[in-house]
């Protein structure tokens, strides 16, 4: 197993920065490539060797194809990046169909990243321990940006909600893959090859994912490492990753109003607890984070952070505890995939499509407590709130886009017929079998909830390349 060079990996990929509650994501334009490279040479990036301390601030950086071009990266090297990255998230009708970006999520109406928006060259990710510290950090960075030929296209601020909740009121960020060579005491079936998330390392197939490499003479300062699979070449991708960013607006009142309306069709009593129960079945976890597989009858904080379970091996192959179409089961099916559900082969297939999620909430909470019982029934204040969804992977098509198209938006996931994901499904992206239905497996008769509107819409997005720190220094040295 190839050792991870933690000092060369940008920290957000492996650390997540849970200690730093506030973040600001700056979308930048390069107006002067020469000045921008001077700025890059002095930019202090946090690596993955150590967790940040509570009072620290942290910066990480990623680039679009246009940013790499403006910095002077040769076309030959840019062409070695994946088609998904080079084409972009919103440029083609094909990709919009894959991602379900239609209707209210059409890129033509996005705040950023769409065809009508000014294209970004750089994503600068800034983190700090509270709002005041973040503002001071951002102000200092912007002053330096302006002096080095960079313009701020947009600023996307994020925060950490109470009890690590997301805006619908459910605990977030519990299930993450364990990286081989980094995570100790991995859970059964949860250990994933580092090359699924970091270039220059073997992936789940035991291969090295394609990425840009260059002749040794094109790196005269010796800033880049030899490519493990081509030692005579230097590896521009080593310890880097593709960053997927999607700004997702959550329609919180619509979600809870729908659950309240439909609860009486599923549960004997039309009350708040019935509403929470229905929503939890749609999510696959209770608001505390307790998985339905382990707590099918009610919420409990005893297993609120529990991620140590499978589906078939835990005795829930039929979805009687955690519905097959629930969000957490669709986004990570674990051991439930064909052709051999419950087997090591099933989990291995699943792990070829994993991602590392590093998203942050944005916008004010619907209730300060983030308890669904305090959110249900509140009038819609019409203020925008949602998730800055961020994930890392080395094959966008096989990982992020596969999850989005085949697991979340497909109405025929795992033998279902017209059920897309109850939380984030695209509702009608498949004309033959539109979504908007949620099936609850029960004995003796299943229950079906229909007519679901879209609870999450896309406000912006893009694909970025987050290089290793040595590669950032190489980009800064280009002539």
Beta strands, then each sheet from edge to edge (+ up, - down):
strand 1: 22-30
strand 2: 57-63
strand 3: 122-128
strand 4: 150-158
strand 5: 178-179
strand 6: 191-192
strand 7: 213-215
strand 8: 226-227
strand 9: 230-235
strand 10: 241-250
strand 11: 356-357
strand 12: 360-362
strand 13: 386-393
strand 14: 438-440
strand 15: 447-449
strand 16: 456-466
sheet 1: 2+ 3- 1+ 4-
sheet 2: 5+ 6+
sheet 3: 7+ 9- 8+
sheet 4: 11+ 13- 10+ 16-
sheet 5: 11+ 13- 12+
sheet 6: 14+ 15-
end
